[in-house]
Amino acid sequence: QVQLVESGGGLVQAGGSLRLSCAFSERTFSRYDMGWFRQAPGKEREFVAVIRWSGLTSYADSVKGRFTTSRDSAKNTVYLQMNSLKPEDTGVYYCAAGKEPYSSIWYRKENDYGYWGQGTQVTVSS
């Protein structure tokens, strides 16, 4: 059973940076698309970024140019580097693994993912 463990959240001032990490428990990490979602207070969870098993990436328009996702297969870990943070980036951030290995399509919806981390809080003060 795949388990995802996130770390790296915290409190940061606007304009600052944070890096989130998400450790994948199985050796099959390299086969899966890995996504990032976030949920602000009182709002629905939304797509932030995805890195495919092939290494290709895609981002929500709201974070494009500021956030970068990457993966390290030697460490079974995916990262989300967040720069130029804004108060509207505040929320609980979740990593997720695609429900099927070697996906042939882009996964940008919650139901594309079969495994989720516990979430980590990111708070950006103005």
Solvent accessible surface area in square Angstrom, and as a share of the most:
residue,aa,sasa,rsa
1,Q,174,0.77
2,V,17,0.10
3,Q,117,0.52
4,L,11,0.05
5,V,92,0.53
6,E,8,0.04
7,S,60,0.39
8,G,37,0.36
9,G,30,0.29
10,G,29,0.28
11,L,132,0.66
12,V,25,0.14
13,Q,139,0.62
14,A,48,0.38
15,G,57,0.55
16,G,22,0.21
17,S,57,0.37
18,L,34,0.17
19,R,132,0.48
20,L,0,0.00
21,S,26,0.17
22,C,0,0.00
23,A,46,0.36
24,F,7,0.03
25,S,62,0.40
26,E,63,0.28
27,R,231,0.84
28,T,40,0.23
29,F,1,0.00
30,S,53,0.34
31,R,105,0.38
32,Y,28,0.11
33,D,0,0.00
34,M,0,0.00
35,G,0,0.00
36,W,0,0.00
37,F,2,0.01
38,R,15,0.06
39,Q,69,0.31
40,A,28,0.22
41,P,111,0.69
42,G,90,0.87
43,K,137,0.58
44,E,151,0.68
45,R,67,0.25
46,E,79,0.36
47,F,31,0.13
48,V,1,0.00
49,A,0,0.00
50,V,0,0.00
51,I,8,0.04
52,R,25,0.09
53,W,98,0.34
54,S,65,0.42
55,G,37,0.36
56,L,104,0.52
57,T,55,0.32
58,S,17,0.11
59,Y,42,0.16
60,A,22,0.17
61,D,121,0.63
62,S,64,0.42
63,V,0,0.00
64,K,117,0.50
65,G,80,0.77
66,R,33,0.12
67,F,5,0.02
68,T,76,0.44
69,T,5,0.03
70,S,51,0.33
71,R,44,0.16
72,D,44,0.23
73,S,63,0.40
74,A,102,0.79
75,K,137,0.58
76,N,37,0.19
77,T,14,0.08
78,V,0,0.00
79,Y,29,0.11
80,L,0,0.00
81,Q,57,0.25
82,M,0,0.00
83,N,60,0.31
84,S,60,0.39
85,L,2,0.01
86,K,82,0.35
87,P,57,0.36
88,E,118,0.53
89,D,0,0.00
90,T,30,0.17
91,G,1,0.01
92,V,43,0.24
93,Y,0,0.00
94,Y,36,0.14
95,C,0,0.00
96,A,0,0.00
97,A,0,0.00
98,G,0,0.00
99,K,102,0.43
100,E,99,0.45
101,P,53,0.33
102,Y,121,0.46
103,S,7,0.04
104,S,103,0.67
105,I,108,0.55
106,W,82,0.29
107,Y,10,0.04
108,R,107,0.39
109,K,141,0.60
110,E,68,0.31
111,N,110,0.56
112,D,21,0.11
113,Y,12,0.05
114,G,40,0.39
115,Y,58,0.22
116,W,74,0.26
117,G,9,0.08
118,Q,112,0.50
119,G,12,0.12
120,T,19,0.11
121,Q,88,0.39
122,V,0,0.00
123,T,48,0.28
124,V,7,0.04
125,S,42,0.27
126,S,129,0.83
